[in-house]
Amino acid sequence: MKISTIKELIGAEVLCSEDSLGRHVYSACGCDLMSDVLAYVKDQAVLLTGLVNPQVIRTAIMMDMVCVVFVRSKEPTEEMIALAKESGIVLLKTDKRLYEACGILYSNGLTSNKVKQ
């Protein structure tokens, strides 16, 4: 699925790295605990979260994610946007709740890879 399709499906606004909307992604995860992302998530290209702090972007960088979606109309700081832009990570924002956004993407074919145990 293209990131541009994710944007359309969940009615998201692009916050940075708009030039990368054509990238294809094959998996996603929804999580607010970055420690869980680090511990259990493997090979996920998109992170959906309601957490807004610089650790979200740093975690996405460490996990080689290409897109972060902030749910519930959460607004990342300018520092977060700059860090994501520098790393080539697309930032999106949607007014949908985490459960709804994940459900829409999952029902349209964006799945999750198995988590490492």
N, C-alpha and C positions, 0 to 999 in steps of 0.2 A: 504494500500500500504506500502511496506517495504521502509525504508530509502534508502536501496541499490538500489531499483527500481528507486527512485527519482534521485539518483546519475547517473544511467545509462541513464534515459530518457533525462536529461538535460546536459549530458556530464560533470558532475561536478567532481571536485577534492576534496578529503577528507582532511580537515585541522586538525581535532582532533576528538577523541572519535570514532575511526574506529570500535571498538569492539561493538558499538551500532547500526551498520548498519542494523542489523536484526530486529530492532524494527518496529512495525506496527504503522502507523499513518493514520488518517482518515479525516483530514482537514488541510487547509493551508490558509495563507493570504499573500498578497503582499502589502507592505507599507513602505514608507520612513519617515513617521512622527510617532515617538514613542508615542507622546501624543494621536494620533488617535488609535494606537494599544491598549493603556491603556483604552481609553474611549469607543471604539466601538467593539473591538475584544473579542470574548468569545469562549473558548474551541477550539482554533486552535493549532495544534501540531507543525506546521512548519511555520516559518516566512521567506519570501523572501524579501530582501531589498538591496538597493544600498547605504545605509547609513553605514559608517564605523566609529563607536566610541563606547566606553565602554557602553553607555546607551542602545545600541542594546542588548547586552548580559544581562545586568541587567533587561531590560524589558522582555526578554525571560524567565529569571528565575522567575520573578514576575508572569508571565502568565502561568507558568508550560509548556512551550514549550520544545520540545525535539530536535529540529533541526532548525538551521538558515542557510539560503542559501544566500550568497553574490553574486549579479549579476554584470554584466559588468566587470568581472575580478577584482573586488574590493578586496583589501588585508587587512584583519584585523591585528591589532597590536599583538605583542607577549603577551601583557597584556590581550587583549581580548581572545586570544586563551587559555591562562592559566586559565582565569576565566570560560570559557566555559567547558574546560576539567575538572576543579574542580567540576563543577555542572553537569557533565555528558551530556552536550549538544553537539550534533554532529554539526560541522561546515563544510559547503560545499562552494565551490566557482565555479561559472560557467561564461563563457564568454557571455552567452545569456543576452539579456535585460530583464528587469522585466516583461514586457508585454508578451514576447515570452515564458519565463520560466513558468509563471503562466498559459498561454494558453496550453502549452504542458502537464503540470500536470493535469489541469482541464479536458482536452480532454481524458486523460487516467484514469479518475475516481477519482482523488483527488479533492474533492469539499470543499466548505466552509460551516461552520455552520452559522446559522442566527446570525447577529450581534445584540447586545443589543442596544436598542434605548434610 
